[in-house]
Amino acid sequence: MSRLQGKVALVTGAAQGMGESHVQRFIAEGAKVILTDLNQDGGSALAAKLGKNALFLHHDVTRAEDWTTVIQKGEAEFGPITILVNNAGVLGPVAKTIDISEADYLKVCAINQTSVFLGMKAVLPSMVKAGIGSIVNISSIAGIAANYGFPNLAYVGSKFAVRGMTKATAIEYASKNIRVNSVHPGFIQTPMMVAATDEKGGDALSLIPQGRIAEPGEVTNLVLFLASDEASFITGTEHIVDGGMLAQ
């Protein structure tokens, strides 16, 4: 039996990397999926490949009005949204605290943190209407510990914030049958994470006890579980996918 049969999911940052992996697996598991991204060409091509159960919408996750439009169009196409994966994110520039500009700081926080607030705020009424929901917020191991040379305090701070926002919303909506959890990937084979790995050069693999970079699908396996009814008593928790990095 398909694990997401009858579910309607919204995945941000879905045109490539982990977002693309999540969307493909969700469709295969029976969900109808609204995939959103600023990458019009990539998102449109992916939706066309996936067929009638995929709808691509151009989406700036930092704009509340875009969220309103996406929710309205998604509901009109597929019905109430019961899964949200806040996947969109950026690393930001490599910079020390004293050197990062205010503009760069605010941009990173807007994409990584404010977008999660806007997404949860926008989708919760749909989930309340459906009587069920699962929100999966993609954070980072930088949202658990800040000692692995990530680009700047804005990235680390925004990813820590996602973890806290997840817990606060989980407590608030637990009685509504809506679960909220965060996922904290380490180094994953995506364009964004490969860039971070390159910044650390040959030292990157030495940080990972399993000695390799993960594939996006290895994160998707966890996201799928949290999105599904199999995780029905799991909420307000953080889940790490890092090959043992934080165990050290």
C-alpha positions, 0 to 999 in steps of 0.5 A: 500500500502506498504510504502517502495515498490520499495525501496532498503535499507542498514541497518548497525548493523542489526543483533540484537537490533534496526537494526534487528527491522528496517530490519524486518519492512522494509521488511514487508513494501516492501523494499529490504534490505542489512543488514550488521554487524560484527556478521556473524552468527546472520546476516546470520540467520536473512537474511535467515529468511527474505527471498529473499528480504534480503541480509546479508553482513559482514561489518566493518563500520570503513573500507572504503573498506568494504563500497565500497564492500557492495555498489557494491554487494548490487547494483548488487543484488537489484539496486541503494540504496535509503535508508541508516540507519547508525545504527551501534554503541558502548557505549565504556567503562565507564570512565571519561575524564582523564581516558579514553585511546586514543585507546578507544576514537578513537575506539568509534569515529571510530564506531559511527562517522567516519562510518557515514561519510564513509557510506554517502560518499559511498552511495550518488553516488547510491542515485544520480543515483536513483534520490532520497534518504533518509539517517537516522543517528542513534545518541542518546539523548547524541547527544542533551544533555550530562547530563544523565551519559553516559559512556564517552566523546567519546560517547557523542562527537561522537553522537553530531558529527552525528547530525552536519554531518547530517545537513551539508550533508542535506543542500548539497544534498537537491537539489538532492532530497536526505534527511538526518535526525538524530534519537536520542533514549533514553533508548531502550530495546536492549543489548547495551542500557540495559547495559547503563541502568544497569550502572545507576541501579535503577535510570534509570527509574526515568529519564524517565517521561513515566516510562519505557524502549522503545521497538526497534519497537518504534524507528523503527516507526520513522525510517520507516517514515523518510525513506519513501516518507511520510517525503518528506519535512523533512531534516536536522532535529533531532528526539528524541525518549526518553519518555520525558527525554529531556523535563525536 
